[in-house]
Amino acid sequence: NVDTFSGAATAEVSDAHTITNLKTINDACSGTITLTNYAVGLTGNSDVVAAALSGTFAAPYTGAVSLSDAHTLTELKTVNNATTGTITLANYAVALTGSTSDVKAAIDGTFDAAYTGNVTLNDANTTNIAATDLTQIAGDTAGTVTVSNNINITGTAAAIATAVGNVDTFSGAATAEVSDAHT
């Protein structure tokens, strides 16, 4: 056992890994992790899978992932950012609250079923949010989309009109910054 690493330790795994192996390696190493097989499927609790995939890999992780309990926004974002494989969730109706960038990163993946959770975007007042990001989030969930603060929506007139039509509720007074001529 090694108690402390000085510097960014790396790891090179020479055989098939399990989720437990990968989590242990990620917990201990801050450097690049090289695997013999990046397509190994991972199944487990959301926090464990997220921890197993939270490191820096030498190549993209392509394995399918199955979460066996309800996920948080942070866990789903970590998993989705880490794999290009299909993600299976224990519960597709988990409500998510967070910044537009975090929610977009969490649900912009390949799921084996449609995401149905309600989404609340809580970016700070006057934050510039791309209209296309709002539209993408609305398309990635069958649940409702709520914007809770006074954001500034940016984009073309058509993109902003589409985004405003896709948001179910604006709790604040959003503003818009149109980048082209409007009719």
Salt bridges, closest charged atoms under 4 A:
ASP27 OD2 - LYS23 NZ 2.63
ASP102 OD1 - LYS77 NZ 2.65
ASP133 OD1 - LYS104 NZ 2.80
